[in-house]
Amino acid sequence: MDGASEELVERLARVEGRVEELSKHIDDLRNDVNHRFDELSKRMDGFESRLSRFEERMDRNFRWTLGIMVTMWVTIILAILLH
């Protein structure tokens, strides 16, 4: 082989090495992004669960408040009518 061919083979080997390095970095980045999306998905599931429990509590509290208000209105109306 002449000098130019050897230089070309050497440069090609360096390029192949860099491509492999970049491929590994891209794979690592992809794995990291997938891991973070999985974590985010788990956190969103937890948030949805807590939000659902909060909505149930709000519904219960609303019913209690509404019941108390209706009772007060009936009491006031009866007091006015029977006075």
PyMOL Python script that loads the backbone (N, CA, C, O; Angstrom):
from pymol import cmd

cmd.read_pdbstr("""\
ATOM      1  N   MET A   1       0.835  -1.187   0.000  1.00  0.00           N
ATOM      2  CA  MET A   1       0.000   0.000   0.000  1.00  0.00           C
ATOM      3  C   MET A   1       0.872   1.240   0.000  1.00  0.00           C
ATOM      4  O   MET A   1       1.943   1.287   0.606  1.00  0.00           O
ATOM      5  N   ASP A   2       0.385   2.209  -0.682  1.00  0.00           N
ATOM      6  CA  ASP A   2       1.150   3.450  -0.678  1.00  0.00           C
ATOM      7  C   ASP A   2       0.708   4.320   0.493  1.00  0.00           C
ATOM      8  O   ASP A   2      -0.231   3.968   1.207  1.00  0.00           O
ATOM      9  N   GLY A   3       1.365   5.433   0.692  1.00  0.00           N
ATOM     10  CA  GLY A   3       1.116   6.312   1.833  1.00  0.00           C
ATOM     11  C   GLY A   3      -0.276   6.891   1.848  1.00  0.00           C
ATOM     12  O   GLY A   3      -0.875   7.037   2.914  1.00  0.00           O
ATOM     13  N   ALA A   4      -0.811   7.229   0.669  1.00  0.00           N
ATOM     14  CA  ALA A   4      -2.145   7.826   0.601  1.00  0.00           C
ATOM     15  C   ALA A   4      -3.204   6.816   1.022  1.00  0.00           C
ATOM     16  O   ALA A   4      -4.158   7.168   1.715  1.00  0.00           O
ATOM     17  N   SER A   5      -3.041   5.568   0.606  1.00  0.00           N
ATOM     18  CA  SER A   5      -4.012   4.526   0.966  1.00  0.00           C
ATOM     19  C   SER A   5      -3.997   4.279   2.464  1.00  0.00           C
ATOM     20  O   SER A   5      -5.045   4.128   3.091  1.00  0.00           O
ATOM     21  N   GLU A   6      -2.783   4.240   3.039  1.00  0.00           N
ATOM     22  CA  GLU A   6      -2.678   4.017   4.480  1.00  0.00           C
ATOM     23  C   GLU A   6      -3.303   5.170   5.248  1.00  0.00           C
ATOM     24  O   GLU A   6      -3.980   4.960   6.255  1.00  0.00           O
ATOM     25  N   GLU A   7      -3.076   6.381   4.773  1.00  0.00           N
ATOM     26  CA  GLU A   7      -3.662   7.555   5.426  1.00  0.00           C
ATOM     27  C   GLU A   7      -5.187   7.511   5.325  1.00  0.00           C
ATOM     28  O   GLU A   7      -5.889   7.840   6.282  1.00  0.00           O
ATOM     29  N   LEU A   8      -5.692   7.101   4.160  1.00  0.00           N
ATOM     30  CA  LEU A   8      -7.134   7.008   3.959  1.00  0.00           C
ATOM     31  C   LEU A   8      -7.744   5.949   4.881  1.00  0.00           C
ATOM     32  O   LEU A   8      -8.808   6.176   5.459  1.00  0.00           O
ATOM     33  N   VAL A   9      -7.091   4.810   5.023  1.00  0.00           N
ATOM     34  CA  VAL A   9      -7.573   3.741   5.905  1.00  0.00           C
ATOM     35  C   VAL A   9      -7.562   4.227   7.353  1.00  0.00           C
ATOM     36  O   VAL A   9      -8.496   3.967   8.113  1.00  0.00           O
ATOM     37  N   GLU A  10      -6.497   4.934   7.722  1.00  0.00           N
ATOM     38  CA  GLU A  10      -6.380   5.453   9.076  1.00  0.00           C
ATOM     39  C   GLU A  10      -7.480   6.480   9.369  1.00  0.00           C
ATOM     40  O   GLU A  10      -8.096   6.454  10.435  1.00  0.00           O
ATOM     41  N   ARG A  11      -7.717   7.374   8.421  1.00  0.00           N
ATOM     42  CA  ARG A  11      -8.763   8.390   8.598  1.00  0.00           C
ATOM     43  C   ARG A  11     -10.140   7.736   8.657  1.00  0.00           C
ATOM     44  O   ARG A  11     -10.987   8.142   9.453  1.00  0.00           O
ATOM     45  N   LEU A  12     -10.366   6.725   7.817  1.00  0.00           N
ATOM     46  CA  LEU A  12     -11.639   6.016   7.813  1.00  0.00           C
ATOM     47  C   LEU A  12     -11.859   5.300   9.153  1.00  0.00           C
ATOM     48  O   LEU A  12     -12.975   5.279   9.671  1.00  0.00           O
ATOM     49  N   ALA A  13     -10.806   4.724   9.702  1.00  0.00           N
ATOM     50  CA  ALA A  13     -10.916   4.057  11.002  1.00  0.00           C
ATOM     51  C   ALA A  13     -11.267   5.064  12.092  1.00  0.00           C
ATOM     52  O   ALA A  13     -12.077   4.772  12.972  1.00  0.00           O
ATOM     53  N   ARG A  14     -10.653   6.260  12.037  1.00  0.00           N
ATOM     54  CA  ARG A  14     -10.973   7.304  13.008  1.00  0.00           C
ATOM     55  C   ARG A  14     -12.427   7.741  12.894  1.00  0.00           C
ATOM     56  O   ARG A  14     -13.108   7.937  13.901  1.00  0.00           O
ATOM     57  N   VAL A  15     -12.900   7.894  11.650  1.00  0.00           N
ATOM     58  CA  VAL A  15     -14.291   8.297  11.426  1.00  0.00           C
ATOM     59  C   VAL A  15     -15.237   7.219  11.949  1.00  0.00           C
ATOM     60  O   VAL A  15     -16.241   7.538  12.586  1.00  0.00           O
ATOM     61  N   GLU A  16     -14.932   5.964  11.692  1.00  0.00           N
ATOM     62  CA  GLU A  16     -15.768   4.873  12.191  1.00  0.00           C
ATOM     63  C   GLU A  16     -15.803   4.879  13.723  1.00  0.00           C
ATOM     64  O   GLU A  16     -16.852   4.650  14.326  1.00  0.00           O
ATOM     65  N   GLY A  17     -14.657   5.139  14.343  1.00  0.00           N
ATOM     66  CA  GLY A  17     -14.605   5.222  15.811  1.00  0.00           C
ATOM     67  C   GLY A  17     -15.476   6.341  16.341  1.00  0.00           C
ATOM     68  O   GLY A  17     -16.194   6.163  17.325  1.00  0.00           O
ATOM     69  N   ARG A  18     -15.416   7.500  15.693  1.00  0.00           N
ATOM     70  CA  ARG A  18     -16.228   8.644  16.124  1.00  0.00           C
ATOM     71  C   ARG A  18     -17.716   8.352  15.933  1.00  0.00           C
ATOM     72  O   ARG A  18     -18.539   8.715  16.773  1.00  0.00           O
ATOM     73  N   VAL A  19     -18.057   7.688  14.815  1.00  0.00           N
ATOM     74  CA  VAL A  19     -19.454   7.348  14.568  1.00  0.00           C
ATOM     75  C   VAL A  19     -19.960   6.396  15.651  1.00  0.00           C
ATOM     76  O   VAL A  19     -21.085   6.540  16.129  1.00  0.00           O
ATOM     77  N   GLU A  20     -19.143   5.435  16.035  1.00  0.00           N
ATOM     78  CA  GLU A  20     -19.532   4.510  17.106  1.00  0.00           C
ATOM     79  C   GLU A  20     -19.724   5.252  18.424  1.00  0.00           C
ATOM     80  O   GLU A  20     -20.669   4.980  19.165  1.00  0.00           O
ATOM     81  N   GLU A  21     -18.819   6.196  18.716  1.00  0.00           N
ATOM     82  CA  GLU A  21     -18.952   6.999  19.935  1.00  0.00           C
ATOM     83  C   GLU A  21     -20.254   7.796  19.910  1.00  0.00           C
ATOM     84  O   GLU A  21     -20.996   7.812  20.891  1.00  0.00           O
ATOM     85  N   LEU A  22     -20.526   8.452  18.793  1.00  0.00           N
ATOM     86  CA  LEU A  22     -21.757   9.242  18.672  1.00  0.00           C
ATOM     87  C   LEU A  22     -22.989   8.352  18.791  1.00  0.00           C
ATOM     88  O   LEU A  22     -23.980   8.733  19.415  1.00  0.00           O
ATOM     89  N   SER A  23     -22.924   7.173  18.196  1.00  0.00           N
ATOM     90  CA  SER A  23     -24.040   6.228  18.298  1.00  0.00           C
ATOM     91  C   SER A  23     -24.284   5.850  19.752  1.00  0.00           C
ATOM     92  O   SER A  23     -25.430   5.776  20.194  1.00  0.00           O
ATOM     93  N   LYS A  24     -23.207   5.610  20.495  1.00  0.00           N
ATOM     94  CA  LYS A  24     -23.342   5.262  21.911  1.00  0.00           C
ATOM     95  C   LYS A  24     -23.933   6.436  22.689  1.00  0.00           C
ATOM     96  O   LYS A  24     -24.801   6.235  23.538  1.00  0.00           O
ATOM     97  N   HIS A  25     -23.476   7.653  22.411  1.00  0.00           N
ATOM     98  CA  HIS A  25     -24.015   8.829  23.094  1.00  0.00           C
ATOM     99  C   HIS A  25     -25.505   9.002  22.782  1.00  0.00           C
ATOM    100  O   HIS A  25     -26.291   9.340  23.667  1.00  0.00           O
ATOM    101  N   ILE A  26     -25.883   8.777  21.553  1.00  0.00           N
ATOM    102  CA  ILE A  26     -27.294   8.895  21.176  1.00  0.00           C
ATOM    103  C   ILE A  26     -28.121   7.831  21.892  1.00  0.00           C
ATOM    104  O   ILE A  26     -29.216   8.122  22.372  1.00  0.00           O
ATOM    105  N   ASP A  27     -27.611   6.607  21.970  1.00  0.00           N
ATOM    106  CA  ASP A  27     -28.319   5.545  22.697  1.00  0.00           C
ATOM    107  C   ASP A  27     -28.469   5.897  24.172  1.00  0.00           C
ATOM    108  O   ASP A  27     -29.535   5.706  24.757  1.00  0.00           O
ATOM    109  N   ASP A  28     -27.386   6.418  24.775  1.00  0.00           N
ATOM    110  CA  ASP A  28     -27.454   6.832  26.182  1.00  0.00           C
ATOM    111  C   ASP A  28     -28.486   7.935  26.371  1.00  0.00           C
ATOM    112  O   ASP A  28     -29.265   7.912  27.323  1.00  0.00           O
ATOM    113  N   LEU A  29     -28.486   8.897  25.460  1.00  0.00           N
ATOM    114  CA  LEU A  29     -29.446   9.997  25.534  1.00  0.00           C
ATOM    115  C   LEU A  29     -30.880   9.474  25.390  1.00  0.00           C
ATOM    116  O   LEU A  29     -31.775   9.898  26.121  1.00  0.00           O
ATOM    117  N   ARG A  30     -31.091   8.563  24.455  1.00  0.00           N
ATOM    118  CA  ARG A  30     -32.423   7.979  24.257  1.00  0.00           C
ATOM    119  C   ARG A  30     -32.880   7.253  25.516  1.00  0.00           C
ATOM    120  O   ARG A  30     -34.027   7.397  25.939  1.00  0.00           O
ATOM    121  N   ASN A  31     -31.983   6.472  26.114  1.00  0.00           N
ATOM    122  CA  ASN A  31     -32.325   5.752  27.345  1.00  0.00           C
ATOM    123  C   ASN A  31     -32.657   6.723  28.477  1.00  0.00           C
ATOM    124  O   ASN A  31     -33.600   6.504  29.237  1.00  0.00           O
ATOM    125  N   ASP A  32     -31.871   7.796  28.582  1.00  0.00           N
ATOM    126  CA  ASP A  32     -32.120   8.792  29.625  1.00  0.00           C
ATOM    127  C   ASP A  32     -33.481   9.460  29.421  1.00  0.00           C
ATOM    128  O   ASP A  32     -34.233   9.632  30.380  1.00  0.00           O
ATOM    129  N   VAL A  33     -33.799   9.832  28.199  1.00  0.00           N
ATOM    130  CA  VAL A  33     -35.090  10.472  27.910  1.00  0.00           C
ATOM    131  C   VAL A  33     -36.237   9.510  28.206  1.00  0.00           C
ATOM    132  O   VAL A  33     -37.237   9.905  28.806  1.00  0.00           O
ATOM    133  N   ASN A  34     -36.100   8.250  27.790  1.00  0.00           N
ATOM    134  CA  ASN A  34     -37.143   7.260  28.067  1.00  0.00           C
ATOM    135  C   ASN A  34     -37.339   7.078  29.573  1.00  0.00           C
ATOM    136  O   ASN A  34     -38.469   6.976  30.050  1.00  0.00           O
ATOM    137  N   HIS A  35     -36.230   7.039  30.318  1.00  0.00           N
ATOM    138  CA  HIS A  35     -36.315   6.892  31.768  1.00  0.00           C
ATOM    139  C   HIS A  35     -37.045   8.080  32.384  1.00  0.00           C
ATOM    140  O   HIS A  35     -37.882   7.912  33.271  1.00  0.00           O
ATOM    141  N   ARG A  36     -36.725   9.273  31.914  1.00  0.00           N
ATOM    142  CA  ARG A  36     -37.375  10.472  32.457  1.00  0.00           C
ATOM    143  C   ARG A  36     -38.863  10.507  32.107  1.00  0.00           C
ATOM    144  O   ARG A  36     -39.681  10.936  32.921  1.00  0.00           O
ATOM    145  N   PHE A  37     -39.215  10.064  30.913  1.00  0.00           N
ATOM    146  CA  PHE A  37     -40.629   9.999  30.554  1.00  0.00           C
ATOM    147  C   PHE A  37     -41.362   8.978  31.420  1.00  0.00           C
ATOM    148  O   PHE A  37     -42.507   9.206  31.809  1.00  0.00           O
ATOM    149  N   ASP A  38     -40.717   7.864  31.721  1.00  0.00           N
ATOM    150  CA  ASP A  38     -41.332   6.869  32.605  1.00  0.00           C
ATOM    151  C   ASP A  38     -41.566   7.463  33.995  1.00  0.00           C
ATOM    152  O   ASP A  38     -42.632   7.279  34.583  1.00  0.00           O
ATOM    153  N   GLU A  39     -40.562   8.177  34.517  1.00  0.00           N
ATOM    154  CA  GLU A  39     -40.717   8.822  35.822  1.00  0.00           C
ATOM    155  C   GLU A  39     -41.852   9.839  35.792  1.00  0.00           C
ATOM    156  O   GLU A  39     -42.662   9.898  36.717  1.00  0.00           O
ATOM    157  N   LEU A  40     -41.910  10.632  34.740  1.00  0.00           N
ATOM    158  CA  LEU A  40     -42.962  11.633  34.609  1.00  0.00           C
ATOM    159  C   LEU A  40     -44.339  10.977  34.547  1.00  0.00           C
ATOM    160  O   LEU A  40     -45.299  11.470  35.140  1.00  0.00           O
ATOM    161  N   SER A  41     -44.425   9.876  33.833  1.00  0.00           N
ATOM    162  CA  SER A  41     -45.686   9.153  33.734  1.00  0.00           C
ATOM    163  C   SER A  41     -46.128   8.643  35.102  1.00  0.00           C
ATOM    164  O   SER A  41     -47.306   8.737  35.447  1.00  0.00           O
ATOM    165  N   LYS A  42     -45.191   8.103  35.886  1.00  0.00           N
ATOM    166  CA  LYS A  42     -45.520   7.631  37.234  1.00  0.00           C
ATOM    167  C   LYS A  42     -45.982   8.783  38.112  1.00  0.00           C
ATOM    168  O   LYS A  42     -46.941   8.645  38.871  1.00  0.00           O
ATOM    169  N   ARG A  43     -45.301   9.921  38.009  1.00  0.00           N
ATOM    170  CA  ARG A  43     -45.697  11.080  38.817  1.00  0.00           C
ATOM    171  C   ARG A  43     -47.072  11.589  38.414  1.00  0.00           C
ATOM    172  O   ARG A  43     -47.858  11.997  39.269  1.00  0.00           O
ATOM    173  N   MET A  44     -47.367  11.567  37.126  1.00  0.00           N
ATOM    174  CA  MET A  44     -48.687  12.010  36.664  1.00  0.00           C
ATOM    175  C   MET A  44     -49.777  11.056  37.153  1.00  0.00           C
ATOM    176  O   MET A  44     -50.868  11.497  37.516  1.00  0.00           O
ATOM    177  N   ASP A  45     -49.488   9.751  37.163  1.00  0.00           N
ATOM    178  CA  ASP A  45     -50.454   8.786  37.687  1.00  0.00           C
ATOM    179  C   ASP A  45     -50.750   9.070  39.158  1.00  0.00           C
ATOM    180  O   ASP A  45     -51.907   9.041  39.578  1.00  0.00           O
ATOM    181  N   GLY A  46     -49.713   9.342  39.932  1.00  0.00           N
ATOM    182  CA  GLY A  46     -49.893   9.686  41.346  1.00  0.00           C
ATOM    183  C   GLY A  46     -50.692  10.957  41.510  1.00  0.00           C
ATOM    184  O   GLY A  46     -51.547  11.055  42.391  1.00  0.00           O
ATOM    185  N   PHE A  47     -50.413  11.935  40.659  1.00  0.00           N
ATOM    186  CA  PHE A  47     -51.137  13.202  40.724  1.00  0.00           C
ATOM    187  C   PHE A  47     -52.612  12.993  40.394  1.00  0.00           C
ATOM    188  O   PHE A  47     -53.481  13.559  41.056  1.00  0.00           O
ATOM    189  N   GLU A  48     -52.899  12.179  39.370  1.00  0.00           N
ATOM    190  CA  GLU A  48     -54.287  11.912  39.000  1.00  0.00           C
ATOM    191  C   GLU A  48     -55.024  11.224  40.138  1.00  0.00           C
ATOM    192  O   GLU A  48     -56.193  11.515  40.391  1.00  0.00           O
ATOM    193  N   SER A  49     -54.350  10.320  40.818  1.00  0.00           N
ATOM    194  CA  SER A  49     -54.962   9.615  41.946  1.00  0.00           C
ATOM    195  C   SER A  49     -55.289  10.591  43.074  1.00  0.00           C
ATOM    196  O   SER A  49     -56.382  10.550  43.638  1.00  0.00           O
ATOM    197  N   ARG A  50     -54.337  11.472  43.402  1.00  0.00           N
ATOM    198  CA  ARG A  50     -54.579  12.458  44.459  1.00  0.00           C
ATOM    199  C   ARG A  50     -55.672  13.424  44.059  1.00  0.00           C
ATOM    200  O   ARG A  50     -56.485  13.819  44.895  1.00  0.00           O
ATOM    201  N   LEU A  51     -55.706  13.812  42.799  1.00  0.00           N
ATOM    202  CA  LEU A  51     -56.738  14.728  42.320  1.00  0.00           C
ATOM    203  C   LEU A  51     -58.113  14.081  42.415  1.00  0.00           C
ATOM    204  O   LEU A  51     -59.087  14.742  42.774  1.00  0.00           O
ATOM    205  N   SER A  52     -58.198  12.802  42.099  1.00  0.00           N
ATOM    206  CA  SER A  52     -59.463  12.077  42.189  1.00  0.00           C
ATOM    207  C   SER A  52     -59.966  12.045  43.635  1.00  0.00           C
ATOM    208  O   SER A  52     -61.149  12.271  43.889  1.00  0.00           O
ATOM    209  N   ARG A  53     -59.061  11.764  44.580  1.00  0.00           N
ATOM    210  CA  ARG A  53     -59.449  11.760  46.002  1.00  0.00           C
ATOM    211  C   ARG A  53     -59.886  13.148  46.446  1.00  0.00           C
ATOM    212  O   ARG A  53     -60.830  13.283  47.225  1.00  0.00           O
ATOM    213  N   PHE A  54     -59.203  14.181  45.954  1.00  0.00           N
ATOM    214  CA  PHE A  54     -59.570  15.557  46.298  1.00  0.00           C
ATOM    215  C   PHE A  54     -60.968  15.883  45.775  1.00  0.00           C
ATOM    216  O   PHE A  54     -61.765  16.499  46.482  1.00  0.00           O
ATOM    217  N   GLU A  55     -61.269  15.475  44.546  1.00  0.00           N
ATOM    218  CA  GLU A  55     -62.593  15.723  43.988  1.00  0.00           C
ATOM    219  C   GLU A  55     -63.672  15.023  44.804  1.00  0.00           C
ATOM    220  O   GLU A  55     -64.745  15.585  45.021  1.00  0.00           O
ATOM    221  N   GLU A  56     -63.399  13.807  45.257  1.00  0.00           N
ATOM    222  CA  GLU A  56     -64.368  13.087  46.085  1.00  0.00           C
ATOM    223  C   GLU A  56     -64.622  13.833  47.386  1.00  0.00           C
ATOM    224  O   GLU A  56     -65.765  13.953  47.826  1.00  0.00           O
ATOM    225  N   ARG A  57     -63.554  14.336  48.003  1.00  0.00           N
ATOM    226  CA  ARG A  57     -63.714  15.112  49.239  1.00  0.00           C
ATOM    227  C   ARG A  57     -64.509  16.379  48.995  1.00  0.00           C
ATOM    228  O   ARG A  57     -65.365  16.743  49.802  1.00  0.00           O
ATOM    229  N   MET A  58     -64.234  17.050  47.893  1.00  0.00           N
ATOM    230  CA  MET A  58     -64.966  18.282  47.580  1.00  0.00           C
ATOM    231  C   MET A  58     -66.444  17.990  47.370  1.00  0.00           C
ATOM    232  O   MET A  58     -67.294  18.757  47.823  1.00  0.00           O
ATOM    233  N   ASP A  59     -66.764  16.892  46.690  1.00  0.00           N
ATOM    234  CA  ASP A  59     -68.169  16.516  46.490  1.00  0.00           C
ATOM    235  C   ASP A  59     -68.856  16.272  47.826  1.00  0.00           C
ATOM    236  O   ASP A  59     -69.977  16.731  48.044  1.00  0.00           O
ATOM    237  N   ARG A  60     -68.183  15.546  48.725  1.00  0.00           N
ATOM    238  CA  ARG A  60     -68.761  15.283  50.046  1.00  0.00           C
ATOM    239  C   ARG A  60     -68.984  16.576  50.808  1.00  0.00           C
ATOM    240  O   ARG A  60     -70.041  16.779  51.405  1.00  0.00           O
ATOM    241  N   ASN A  61     -67.980  17.453  50.786  1.00  0.00           N
ATOM    242  CA  ASN A  61     -68.105  18.725  51.511  1.00  0.00           C
ATOM    243  C   ASN A  61     -69.199  19.593  50.904  1.00  0.00           C
ATOM    244  O   ASN A  61     -69.917  20.282  51.629  1.00  0.00           O
ATOM    245  N   PHE A  62     -69.334  19.567  49.587  1.00  0.00           N
ATOM    246  CA  PHE A  62     -70.389  20.354  48.944  1.00  0.00           C
ATOM    247  C   PHE A  62     -71.764  19.861  49.380  1.00  0.00           C
ATOM    248  O   PHE A  62     -72.652  20.661  49.672  1.00  0.00           O
ATOM    249  N   ARG A  63     -71.936  18.543  49.422  1.00  0.00           N
ATOM    250  CA  ARG A  63     -73.229  17.990  49.851  1.00  0.00           C
ATOM    251  C   ARG A  63     -73.547  18.387  51.281  1.00  0.00           C
ATOM    252  O   ARG A  63     -74.684  18.742  51.591  1.00  0.00           O
ATOM    253  N   TRP A  64     -72.544  18.330  52.161  1.00  0.00           N
ATOM    254  CA  TRP A  64     -72.766  18.743  53.547  1.00  0.00           C
ATOM    255  C   TRP A  64     -73.140  20.224  53.616  1.00  0.00           C
ATOM    256  O   TRP A  64     -74.085  20.591  54.314  1.00  0.00           O
ATOM    257  N   THR A  65     -72.420  21.058  52.910  1.00  0.00           N
ATOM    258  CA  THR A  65     -72.694  22.493  52.917  1.00  0.00           C
ATOM    259  C   THR A  65     -74.087  22.782  52.383  1.00  0.00           C
ATOM    260  O   THR A  65     -74.832  23.578  52.954  1.00  0.00           O
ATOM    261  N   LEU A  66     -74.423  22.132  51.292  1.00  0.00           N
ATOM    262  CA  LEU A  66     -75.758  22.327  50.708  1.00  0.00           C
ATOM    263  C   LEU A  66     -76.850  21.864  51.674  1.00  0.00           C
ATOM    264  O   LEU A  66     -77.879  22.527  51.810  1.00  0.00           O
ATOM    265  N   GLY A  67     -76.632  20.731  52.343  1.00  0.00           N
ATOM    266  CA  GLY A  67     -77.609  20.237  53.323  1.00  0.00           C
ATOM    267  C   GLY A  67     -77.800  21.204  54.473  1.00  0.00           C
ATOM    268  O   GLY A  67     -78.927  21.450  54.902  1.00  0.00           O
ATOM    269  N   ILE A  68     -76.707  21.752  54.973  1.00  0.00           N
ATOM    270  CA  ILE A  68     -76.789  22.716  56.078  1.00  0.00           C
ATOM    271  C   ILE A  68     -77.522  23.979  55.629  1.00  0.00           C
ATOM    272  O   ILE A  68     -78.345  24.513  56.372  1.00  0.00           O
ATOM    273  N   MET A  69     -77.229  24.461  54.415  1.00  0.00           N
ATOM    274  CA  MET A  69     -77.887  25.685  53.927  1.00  0.00           C
ATOM    275  C   MET A  69     -79.385  25.469  53.748  1.00  0.00           C
ATOM    276  O   MET A  69     -80.178  26.333  54.122  1.00  0.00           O
ATOM    277  N   VAL A  70     -79.786  24.333  53.183  1.00  0.00           N
ATOM    278  CA  VAL A  70     -81.214  24.053  53.004  1.00  0.00           C
ATOM    279  C   VAL A  70     -81.903  23.985  54.366  1.00  0.00           C
ATOM    280  O   VAL A  70     -83.003  24.510  54.539  1.00  0.00           O
ATOM    281  N   THR A  71     -81.254  23.339  55.324  1.00  0.00           N
ATOM    282  CA  THR A  71     -81.815  23.256  56.673  1.00  0.00           C
ATOM    283  C   THR A  71     -81.986  24.649  57.272  1.00  0.00           C
ATOM    284  O   THR A  71     -83.013  24.930  57.890  1.00  0.00           O
ATOM    285  N   MET A  72     -80.997  25.524  57.098  1.00  0.00           N
ATOM    286  CA  MET A  72     -81.085  26.895  57.607  1.00  0.00           C
ATOM    287  C   MET A  72     -82.233  27.638  56.942  1.00  0.00           C
ATOM    288  O   MET A  72     -82.994  28.325  57.624  1.00  0.00           O
ATOM    289  N   TRP A  73     -82.375  27.514  55.614  1.00  0.00           N
ATOM    290  CA  TRP A  73     -83.448  28.212  54.907  1.00  0.00           C
ATOM    291  C   TRP A  73     -84.817  27.737  55.388  1.00  0.00           C
ATOM    292  O   TRP A  73     -85.719  28.544  55.612  1.00  0.00           O
ATOM    293  N   VAL A  74     -84.961  26.438  55.542  1.00  0.00           N
ATOM    294  CA  VAL A  74     -86.241  25.895  56.014  1.00  0.00           C
ATOM    295  C   VAL A  74     -86.530  26.408  57.420  1.00  0.00           C
ATOM    296  O   VAL A  74     -87.658  26.806  57.709  1.00  0.00           O
ATOM    297  N   THR A  75     -85.538  26.405  58.287  1.00  0.00           N
ATOM    298  CA  THR A  75     -85.713  26.889  59.659  1.00  0.00           C
ATOM    299  C   THR A  75     -86.110  28.360  59.670  1.00  0.00           C
ATOM    300  O   THR A  75     -87.016  28.749  60.408  1.00  0.00           O
ATOM    301  N   ILE A  76     -85.452  29.176  58.868  1.00  0.00           N
ATOM    302  CA  ILE A  76     -85.761  30.608  58.814  1.00  0.00           C
ATOM    303  C   ILE A  76     -87.175  30.830  58.277  1.00  0.00           C
ATOM    304  O   ILE A  76     -87.929  31.636  58.822  1.00  0.00           O
ATOM    305  N   ILE A  77     -87.525  30.130  57.231  1.00  0.00           N
ATOM    306  CA  ILE A  77     -88.866  30.284  56.642  1.00  0.00           C
ATOM    307  C   ILE A  77     -89.926  29.843  57.640  1.00  0.00           C
ATOM    308  O   ILE A  77     -90.941  30.521  57.798  1.00  0.00           O
ATOM    309  N   LEU A  78     -89.708  28.712  58.318  1.00  0.00           N
ATOM    310  CA  LEU A  78     -90.675  28.262  59.334  1.00  0.00           C
ATOM    311  C   LEU A  78     -90.778  29.249  60.488  1.00  0.00           C
ATOM    312  O   LEU A  78     -91.873  29.496  60.992  1.00  0.00           O
ATOM    313  N   ALA A  79     -89.646  29.820  60.915  1.00  0.00           N
ATOM    314  CA  ALA A  79     -89.670  30.811  61.998  1.00  0.00           C
ATOM    315  C   ALA A  79     -90.456  32.037  61.598  1.00  0.00           C
ATOM    316  O   ALA A  79     -91.187  32.607  62.408  1.00  0.00           O
ATOM    317  N   ILE A  80     -90.308  32.448  60.340  1.00  0.00           N
ATOM    318  CA  ILE A  80     -91.046  33.623  59.853  1.00  0.00           C
ATOM    319  C   ILE A  80     -92.532  33.284  59.765  1.00  0.00           C
ATOM    320  O   ILE A  80     -93.372  34.074  60.198  1.00  0.00           O
ATOM    321  N   LEU A  81     -92.858  32.143  59.222  1.00  0.00           N
ATOM    322  CA  LEU A  81     -94.272  31.769  59.041  1.00  0.00           C
ATOM    323  C   LEU A  81     -94.978  31.484  60.346  1.00  0.00           C
ATOM    324  O   LEU A  81     -96.165  31.781  60.476  1.00  0.00           O
ATOM    325  N   LEU A  82     -94.287  30.918  61.313  1.00  0.00           N
ATOM    326  CA  LEU A  82     -94.915  30.551  62.573  1.00  0.00           C
ATOM    327  C   LEU A  82     -94.806  31.639  63.630  1.00  0.00           C
ATOM    328  O   LEU A  82     -95.297  31.447  64.742  1.00  0.00           O
ATOM    329  N   HIS A  83     -94.225  32.696  63.348  1.00  0.00           N
ATOM    330  CA  HIS A  83     -94.054  33.779  64.334  1.00  0.00           C
ATOM    331  C   HIS A  83     -95.251  34.597  64.511  1.00  0.00           C
ATOM    332  O   HIS A  83     -95.244  35.536  65.306  1.00  0.00           O
TER     333      HIS A  83
END
""", "prot")
cmd.dss("prot")
cmd.show_as("cartoon", "prot")
cmd.util.cbc("prot")
cmd.orient("prot")
